Amino acid sequence: MDRTERFYKIDQLLNDQSVVSIDTFLADLGISLATFKRDLEYMRERLNAPIQWDRDAGGYRYGQPDALAPSFALPGIWFNPGEVHALLTMQHLLSNLEPGLLAGHIKPLQARLKALLESRDHSAEEVETRFRIVHAARRQVATTHFELIASATLSRKRLKIRHYSRQTGEESERIVSPQQLVYYRDNWYVDTWCHLREGIRSFSIDAIRHAEMMEGKVKNLPRTALKAVLESGYGIFSGKAVTWAKLRFTPERARWVANELWHPKQKGKFDADGYYLLELPYNDDRELVMDILRHGAEVEVLAPESLRERVRQELGAALARYQNI
């Protein structure tokens, strides 16, 4: 445990027991006698902790604080990266929320978040100033469509949607049974059973041009069925039949990629020359190709040959575009 956590542990032991022996402190804190004495001195001198040695009882206890001395207060324990990201993201979402049914509930929520972000040493305003949450490549979603799709998903209603395919530039009408909404890479998607294709399909909500609820029995899929299709492959384009990609990153780029999670089932290792070998499953290669290309010459696709050829074609087309200028 770090030093601040030890201060809280010392305080807890002194409050739980009338007198605490040195041996108890050392055993519970897992530190040396020298470290314990430094912690004790800091709490007394810097934090004004009224900790006294009781010779008769053979241990330490809290005594009466000096009325003229500053009050004793422990330093605040702040958040880990996941917690601060969640709190600041919630705060950002609430501050950008459009007027609606939740209007009367927003201020109390914001006040609670502000209180959580504050500590003895840091105000909420200081936290907001010193931390920044960046949402990259977020697309705008029509509020009316989102509300209707979310309502249909929760109410277990069929939807009739008109979806715009960015790949073909065409629109198509579908009857779908919505299963769940997914927030992925700063954009919203709805996972559905598509009655036209008779299979699981995901639609980007910002690409839905029209949506309306329909009568008819909704097809409900068990969570295991959704997971088997939607979480087996790479990214938002998933499917049951997966192929494993093998990528090799240069030693320089490996300093970043080796710590990244591309897929829960990925396998990674360094070779004898310092290159990082990453293996991961995919079904549809569109998103994977985009992520490979952003690493440029720092990555090479080793397998399968079809993926290697697809990346080679994309790089060749990009080079040809620059040569024609």
C-alpha positions as CSV (number, residue, x, y, z in Angstrom):
1,M,0.0,0.0,0.0
2,D,1.1,3.6,-0.6
3,R,1.8,6.2,2.1
4,T,-1.6,7.8,2.1
5,E,-3.3,4.3,2.4
6,R,-1.0,3.6,5.4
7,F,-2.1,6.8,7.1
8,Y,-5.7,5.7,6.8
9,K,-4.8,2.2,8.1
10,I,-3.0,3.7,11.1
11,D,-6.1,5.9,11.8
12,Q,-8.4,2.9,11.5
13,L,-6.4,0.8,13.9
14,L,-6.2,3.6,16.5
15,N,-10.0,4.1,16.2
16,D,-10.8,0.5,16.4
17,Q,-8.6,-0.3,19.4
18,S,-8.0,1.7,22.5
19,V,-4.2,1.0,22.3
20,V,-2.2,-0.4,19.4
21,S,1.2,-2.1,19.8
22,I,4.1,-1.5,17.5
23,D,4.0,-5.2,16.5
24,T,0.4,-4.8,15.4
25,F,1.1,-1.8,13.3
26,L,4.1,-3.5,11.6
27,A,2.2,-6.7,10.9
28,D,-0.9,-4.9,9.5
29,L,1.0,-2.3,7.5
30,G,3.7,-4.7,6.2
31,I,6.5,-2.1,6.7
32,S,9.7,-1.7,8.7
33,L,10.0,0.0,12.1
34,A,11.9,2.8,10.5
35,T,9.1,3.4,7.9
36,F,6.4,3.3,10.6
37,K,8.3,5.9,12.7
38,R,8.6,8.2,9.7
39,D,4.8,7.8,9.0
40,L,4.0,8.5,12.6
41,E,6.2,11.6,12.7
42,Y,4.6,12.9,9.5
43,M,1.1,12.4,10.9
44,R,2.0,14.1,14.1
45,E,4.0,17.0,12.7
46,R,2.3,17.7,9.3
47,L,-1.3,16.4,9.8
48,N,-1.6,17.3,13.5
49,A,-2.6,13.8,14.6
50,P,-2.8,13.6,18.4
51,I,-1.1,10.2,18.6
52,Q,0.5,9.5,21.9
53,W,2.7,6.7,23.3
54,D,1.1,5.0,26.3
55,R,3.9,3.6,28.4
56,D,1.7,1.7,30.8
57,A,-0.4,0.0,28.1
58,G,2.6,-0.6,25.8
59,G,1.2,1.0,22.6
60,Y,0.0,4.0,20.8
61,R,-3.4,5.7,21.2
62,Y,-5.2,8.9,20.3
63,G,-5.0,11.5,23.0
64,Q,-6.9,14.8,23.5
65,P,-6.0,17.2,20.7
66,D,-4.4,20.6,21.5
67,A,-7.2,23.2,21.5
68,L,-4.8,25.8,20.0
69,A,-3.4,23.5,17.3
70,P,-4.9,23.1,13.8
71,S,-7.4,20.3,13.5
72,F,-6.3,16.8,12.4
73,A,-7.3,15.7,9.0
74,L,-6.1,13.0,6.7
75,P,-5.2,13.8,3.1
76,G,-7.8,12.8,0.6
77,I,-7.5,9.5,-1.2
78,W,-8.2,10.3,-4.9
79,F,-9.4,8.2,-7.8
80,N,-7.8,5.6,-9.9
81,P,-7.7,6.2,-13.7
82,G,-10.9,4.2,-14.4
83,E,-12.9,6.1,-11.7
84,V,-11.8,9.6,-12.7
85,H,-12.6,8.8,-16.3
86,A,-16.1,7.5,-15.4
87,L,-16.8,10.6,-13.2
88,L,-15.6,13.1,-15.7
89,T,-17.4,11.4,-18.6
90,M,-20.6,11.4,-16.7
91,Q,-20.1,15.1,-15.9
92,H,-19.4,15.8,-19.6
93,L,-22.5,13.9,-20.7
94,L,-24.7,15.7,-18.2
95,S,-23.4,19.2,-19.1
96,N,-24.2,18.5,-22.8
97,L,-27.6,16.9,-22.3
98,E,-30.4,18.6,-24.2
99,P,-33.5,19.6,-22.4
100,G,-35.9,16.7,-21.9
101,L,-37.6,14.5,-19.4
102,L,-34.5,14.5,-17.1
103,A,-34.3,18.2,-16.8
104,G,-35.5,18.3,-13.2
105,H,-33.1,15.6,-12.1
106,I,-29.9,16.9,-13.8
107,K,-28.8,19.6,-11.2
108,P,-28.9,17.2,-8.2
109,L,-26.8,14.7,-10.2
110,Q,-24.3,17.3,-11.2
111,A,-24.1,18.5,-7.6
112,R,-23.4,14.9,-6.5
113,L,-20.7,14.5,-9.1
114,K,-19.1,17.7,-8.1
115,A,-19.0,16.6,-4.5
116,L,-17.4,13.3,-5.5
117,L,-14.7,15.0,-7.5
118,E,-13.8,17.3,-4.7
119,S,-11.3,16.4,-2.0
120,R,-9.6,18.2,0.9
121,D,-6.8,19.3,-1.4
122,H,-8.6,19.7,-4.8
123,S,-11.8,21.6,-5.7
124,A,-14.1,20.2,-8.5
125,E,-13.2,23.3,-10.6
126,E,-9.5,22.5,-10.3
127,V,-10.1,18.9,-11.3
128,E,-12.1,20.0,-14.4
129,T,-9.3,22.4,-15.3
130,R,-6.5,19.9,-15.0
131,F,-8.2,16.8,-16.6
132,R,-9.5,16.6,-20.2
133,I,-11.6,13.9,-21.8
134,V,-11.3,13.9,-25.6
135,H,-14.0,12.2,-27.7
136,A,-12.5,11.4,-31.1
137,A,-14.4,11.0,-34.3
138,R,-17.8,11.1,-32.6
139,R,-20.7,11.3,-35.1
140,Q,-23.9,13.3,-34.5
141,V,-27.0,11.2,-33.7
142,A,-30.6,12.4,-34.4
143,T,-32.1,12.6,-30.9
144,T,-35.5,11.5,-32.1
145,H,-34.2,8.3,-33.7
146,F,-32.1,7.5,-30.6
147,E,-35.0,7.9,-28.2
148,L,-37.3,5.8,-30.3
149,I,-34.7,3.0,-30.9
150,A,-33.8,3.0,-27.2
151,S,-37.5,2.8,-26.2
152,A,-38.2,0.0,-28.7
153,T,-35.2,-1.9,-27.3
154,L,-36.3,-1.6,-23.7
155,S,-40.0,-2.2,-24.5
156,R,-39.2,-5.2,-26.8
157,K,-40.8,-3.8,-29.9
158,R,-40.0,-4.4,-33.5
159,L,-38.5,-1.6,-35.6
160,K,-38.8,-0.6,-39.2
161,I,-35.7,1.3,-40.1
162,R,-34.3,3.0,-43.2
163,H,-30.5,2.5,-43.0
164,Y,-27.9,4.4,-45.0
165,S,-24.9,2.2,-46.0
166,R,-21.7,4.3,-46.1
167,Q,-20.0,1.5,-48.0
168,T,-22.4,1.5,-51.0
169,G,-24.0,5.0,-50.6
170,E,-27.5,3.4,-50.7
171,E,-30.4,3.2,-48.4
172,S,-32.3,0.0,-47.5
173,E,-35.4,-0.7,-45.4
174,R,-35.2,-3.4,-42.7
175,I,-37.5,-4.9,-40.1
176,V,-35.5,-5.7,-37.0
177,S,-35.9,-6.9,-33.5
178,P,-33.5,-4.7,-31.4
179,Q,-31.5,-6.6,-28.8
180,Q,-29.1,-4.1,-27.2
181,L,-27.5,-0.6,-27.7
182,V,-23.8,-0.4,-27.8
183,Y,-21.5,2.6,-27.2
184,Y,-18.4,1.9,-29.2
185,R,-15.5,4.3,-30.0
186,D,-17.7,7.3,-29.1
187,N,-20.6,6.2,-31.3
188,W,-23.9,4.4,-30.8
189,Y,-24.9,1.2,-32.4
190,V,-28.0,-1.0,-32.1
191,D,-27.5,-4.8,-32.3
192,T,-30.5,-6.5,-33.9
193,W,-32.0,-9.6,-35.4
194,C,-32.6,-8.6,-39.0
195,H,-35.8,-10.3,-40.3
196,L,-34.7,-9.6,-43.9
197,R,-31.3,-11.3,-43.6
198,E,-32.4,-13.7,-40.9
199,G,-29.3,-13.0,-38.8
200,I,-27.7,-10.8,-36.3
201,R,-26.8,-7.3,-37.6
202,S,-25.5,-4.1,-36.1
203,F,-26.5,-0.7,-37.3
204,S,-24.9,2.6,-36.6
205,I,-27.7,4.8,-35.2
206,D,-26.4,7.9,-36.8
207,A,-26.8,6.2,-40.2
208,I,-30.5,5.4,-39.6
209,R,-32.5,7.9,-41.6
210,H,-35.9,6.8,-40.4
211,A,-37.2,4.6,-37.6
212,E,-40.7,3.6,-36.4
213,M,-42.1,1.0,-34.1
214,M,-44.1,-1.8,-35.5
215,E,-46.5,-4.5,-34.4
216,G,-45.4,-8.0,-34.3
217,K,-43.5,-10.5,-32.1
218,V,-40.0,-9.6,-31.3
219,K,-37.3,-12.2,-31.7
220,N,-35.4,-12.4,-28.4
221,L,-31.9,-13.8,-28.5
222,P,-30.1,-15.2,-25.5
223,R,-27.1,-13.3,-24.3
224,T,-24.8,-16.2,-25.2
225,A,-26.0,-16.1,-28.9
226,L,-25.3,-12.4,-29.1
227,K,-21.9,-12.8,-27.5
228,A,-20.9,-15.7,-29.8
229,V,-21.5,-13.5,-32.9
230,L,-20.8,-10.0,-31.7
231,E,-17.7,-10.5,-29.4
232,S,-15.8,-13.3,-31.2
233,G,-14.2,-11.2,-33.9
234,Y,-12.5,-7.9,-34.0
235,G,-14.2,-4.6,-33.5
236,I,-17.8,-3.7,-34.4
237,F,-17.8,-6.1,-37.5
238,S,-18.1,-9.5,-35.9
239,G,-19.3,-13.0,-36.6
240,K,-19.0,-16.6,-35.6
241,A,-16.6,-17.7,-38.3
242,V,-13.4,-16.0,-37.4
243,T,-9.9,-16.0,-38.9
244,W,-6.8,-15.2,-36.9
245,A,-4.6,-12.4,-38.0
246,K,-0.9,-12.3,-37.2
247,L,0.8,-8.9,-37.1
248,R,4.4,-7.9,-36.5
249,F,5.2,-4.5,-35.1
250,T,8.6,-2.9,-35.2
251,P,10.5,-2.6,-31.8
252,E,9.8,1.1,-31.8
253,R,6.0,0.8,-32.3
254,A,6.0,-2.2,-29.9
255,R,6.6,0.2,-27.0
256,W,3.0,1.3,-27.5
257,V,1.2,-1.7,-29.0
258,A,2.4,-4.2,-26.5
259,N,0.3,-2.4,-23.8
260,E,-2.8,-2.1,-26.0
261,L,-5.8,-4.4,-25.8
262,W,-7.1,-5.0,-29.4
263,H,-9.2,-8.0,-28.5
264,P,-10.0,-9.9,-25.3
265,K,-8.6,-13.1,-26.8
266,Q,-5.5,-11.7,-28.4
267,K,-2.1,-13.3,-28.0
268,G,1.1,-11.2,-28.0
269,K,4.8,-11.8,-27.6
270,F,8.2,-10.4,-28.4
271,D,10.5,-12.3,-30.8
272,A,14.3,-12.5,-30.4
273,D,14.8,-9.3,-32.5
274,G,12.5,-7.2,-30.3
275,Y,9.5,-7.2,-32.8
276,Y,6.1,-7.6,-31.2
277,L,3.9,-10.4,-32.6
278,L,0.2,-9.8,-32.1
279,E,-2.5,-12.5,-33.0
280,L,-6.2,-11.7,-32.9
281,P,-9.4,-13.1,-34.3
282,Y,-11.5,-11.2,-36.9
283,N,-14.5,-11.9,-39.1
284,D,-14.9,-8.8,-41.3
285,D,-11.6,-7.1,-42.0
286,R,-12.8,-3.6,-42.6
287,E,-12.1,-2.2,-39.2
288,L,-9.0,-4.2,-38.7
289,V,-7.5,-3.0,-42.0
290,M,-8.1,0.6,-40.9
291,D,-6.3,0.1,-37.6
292,I,-3.4,-1.7,-39.3
293,L,-3.0,1.2,-41.8
294,R,-2.8,3.8,-39.1
295,H,0.5,2.2,-38.1
296,G,2.0,2.6,-41.6
297,A,5.4,1.1,-42.1
298,E,5.7,0.1,-38.4
299,V,3.6,-3.0,-38.9
300,E,3.5,-6.0,-41.3
301,V,0.7,-8.5,-41.8
302,L,2.2,-12.0,-41.6
303,A,-1.0,-13.9,-42.0
304,P,-3.5,-14.8,-43.4
305,E,-2.4,-14.1,-47.0
306,S,-5.9,-12.6,-47.8
307,L,-5.5,-9.9,-45.2
308,R,-1.9,-9.3,-46.2
309,E,-3.0,-8.8,-49.8
310,R,-5.9,-6.5,-48.8
311,V,-3.5,-4.2,-46.9
312,R,-1.0,-4.3,-49.7
313,Q,-3.7,-3.2,-52.2
314,E,-4.8,-0.3,-49.9
315,L,-1.2,0.9,-49.5
316,G,-0.7,0.6,-53.3
317,A,-3.8,2.6,-54.0
318,A,-2.7,5.3,-51.5
319,L,0.7,5.5,-53.1
320,A,-0.8,5.7,-56.6
321,R,-3.0,8.6,-55.5
322,Y,0.1,10.6,-54.3
323,Q,2.1,9.7,-57.5
324,N,-0.7,11.1,-59.7
325,I,-0.5,14.6,-58.1
